[in-house]
Amino acid sequence: MAWASSRQTTRVEDIAYCLLGLFNVSLPLMYGEGHRAFYRLQEAIMTQSNDHSLFAWTDHGVLRGSLCGLLARSPYAFRKRITIPSLGSWTPDYMTPEGDSAASFTKTNQGIKIELPL
């Protein structure tokens, strides 16, 4: 996502919509939703990928003085590359019923559930 951080678009929503094909996700285009489009893009990416780099962003003062969640407000938050350590050969002590490793994450009505080794 870091390479898209300097991209500029005319409409706020287009910053998310122009990335749909690159991440192989589809979303209905809803102009007027503003930054919500980028949140929806990240949520769609989460349903198809276990890549934890989606959470590797910093606010760079963009949201200074305000609260922020687990998802970035725009690709600009990814402009500073953050290294995500590889899980390597880590094997969880258990497997989920679906056979996915515990390193995956799921979005629930209470938030995002993720388990990682310390």
Summary of the structure (lengths in Angstrom):
residues: 118
radius of gyration: 15.5
end to end distance: 25.3
largest distance: 48.6
contacts: 246
relative contact order: 0.17
helix: 24%
strand: 7%
